[in-house]
Amino acid sequence: MEINRRDFLKASSAVAVALGLTASGLIKLQRVWAAEGGQPVVWLQGQGCTGCSTSLLNTIYYTTIDDLLLNTIDLEYHPTVMAAAGDLAVSAAEAARTKGGYVLVVEGAIPTAEGGRYCYMWPGMTALDAVKTFSQNAAFILAVGTCAAYGGIPGGKPNPTLAKGVSDIIGGDGVIDLPGCPAHPDWIVGTIAHLLTYGVPPRLDDRRPVDYYGGEDLHHSCPRYDDYKKDIYARELSQAGCLKKLGCQGKETHADCPTRKWNSPAQGEYGVNWCIGAGNPCQGCTEPGFPDSMSPFYTLEKALEEHDDKHDDKDKDDKDKDDKDKDDKDKDDKDKDDKDKDDKDKDDKDKDDKDKDDKDKDDKDKDDKDKDDKDKDDKDKDDDEHDEHDDEHDDEHDDEHRKRRNKHHEYADAGSIR
């Protein structure tokens, strides 16, 4: 059965009366479904608890859910949020699939046993078939929550339905994983916002956005990390101290929970608390092995002594590794400081050598100048002495000449007298 928007809006009025919606609520509902030009979104739910949808409804950091639905996206199908049901809802989903270009969001694991017959989207359409079919015409595919990303709790042992994640069904190419139990609303809305803004997926590492799941493990960014380094461990839930001996899986977990937290009080503000902040160990819910590889979730007091014996050696090894890493870093820093000092000493020596060379050159230039000046003075003195000698010689010669001339005159005068 096909239904257009006009028919749906008429039907939604009747649904609104049945649900007790106010007039303003009906107007908002109609605006959601009448909005044109928004990015179409088809949201499928497999095996799960609908926790990720509930988490999304609490979004506030980037935007509120009403703004998201009214002004940003065109939610074509969501079995929990949409007012329509039965053929009306199915026709909306099928119409979107035929048109294509939508964001496909999958929440919950996908059972594969018995041909997928453990979970149906609607009569004749199993969750397994729906993921395979709707993924073909999707512009982007989001596996929201650990169940959709990796199988999660439905995929835990003994896994009688052979539940799997989306990537195990259709391959990992083009799939963006947003794990978490549930996924944080900021991780969902932030990723959708990036897709709408840039038209391409955000930067990913192993299909997960690095802005939310990248960086160091949660253990090293935990505010109780100093307690761990000081061997201060909580013995009971809600006690101060590192929660590792109570089962905390922070060392195996990558997410920005310590900074983003949960339950944001206002737009643009991070949340007010998170699991460890409430005195509860991290359960590693964002990781592929959850829940099996993260079990048991708690190591309670009666098993604490056994847990201590089992993990003390590992803790010591981890602490030794941390200490070694610190020592290596300190050594690297010292080596760098030593190299910087050596480089500076070399630069200083080169400068001193250059200054000495410059001084030696200046001294030599001065000596050469002094020698030139002395040579000039000596030459000038020799020239003066030579001139004086010439003058004396000339004077003697003149005196001799004068004497001879006078003597000649005397002879001449004597001859005249005779």
PyMOL commands that set and color helices and strands:
alter all, ss='L'
color gray80, all
select helices_A, chain A and resi 5-19+23-34+51-57+65-72+86-99+113-116+127-134+146-150+153-155+166-170+185-198+210-213+218-221+225-229+244-246+250-252+257-260+276-278+292-294+301-417
alter helices_A, ss='H'
color red, helices_A
select strands_A, chain A and resi 39-45+73-77+102-107+110-111+120-122+125-126+138-144+163-164+175-178+204-205+208-209
alter strands_A, ss='S'
color yellow, strands_A
deselect
rebuild
show_as cartoon
